[in-house]
Amino acid sequence: HQFLSSCFYVPIVIQAKMYMLGNLTERWNKRGGYVVGNPILDYGDIGREDESLFPLEYHWDYVSGAHDEHYVAFSTLNRDGTFNITKMVRSIEAIQNLSTTRTNYTLFVRGLPGPCSTPFMDVNHQIFQVPTWPNNSQPKTPDGLKSAASQLIDLTLAPFLLVVKPNVWWSYSWFYDLAAGWVTCPSAPETCTAPDNWYPEFDRPLGKPLGPAVRNGTVYTRQFEHASVYVDLKDRTASKITWNKKHRD
């Protein structure tokens, strides 16, 4: 039974799933569609003893692009909200590898404010839901969620800038509902979590990257024409973007 489970059954199931996924991708591509795999890695299996038998990237050959909602959230965090260093390193490397080796791919990196994980919390009488933080420490009101999203954006944007390339895109909101941060709602401020004044960071000229991200232990840095990026995987709250003086507020 153990032999069948580990050496026969799992590979066959994976192969069958990938065969179906490949057929779906081929049909959608012919129709001008696009099939995106999520997440970019099988995060739950990182560190598994037989990881080499079932690569974490096994689905890459069967889709048109990748979406990762676990980058700097969910599976790449420990229960206390700190980075899981091993998983973050693997995530960074996977995005760098995929964006470089498969330039026809589009990668979507999901950004969420703060150390987001499960379970989810109802907001404003169940109009929408957002992820929670460790010890249920996240803001509980639309105003509080707006403020947190505005104040904490660098903690998610900085890690993204480590991997950004022309085919790597980013989004930032509390979750997928339109009211969870995708648009502002000035006429009904209690119905959404996007800051009323949006994000000034989005209007600052970043400029071209002056090179790829540089790693020194747990610290990553990257230089752009108009900004410097710093991320330390030992301290999630230390991530920062230093803008050139002329582009600061």
Secondary structure, 3 states (H helix, E strand, C coil): CHHHHHHHHHHHHHHHHHHHHHHHHHHHHHCCCCCEECCCCCHHHCCCCCCCCCCCCCCHHHCCEEEECCCCCHHHECCCCCECHHHHHHHHHHHHHHHHHCCCCEEEEEECCCCCEEEEEEECCCCEEEEECHHHCCCCCHHHHHHHHHHCHHHHHHHHHHHCCCCEEEEECCCCCHHHCCCCCCCCHHHCCCCCCCCHHHHCCCCCECCCCEEECCEEEEEECCEEEEEECCEEEEEEEEECHHHCC
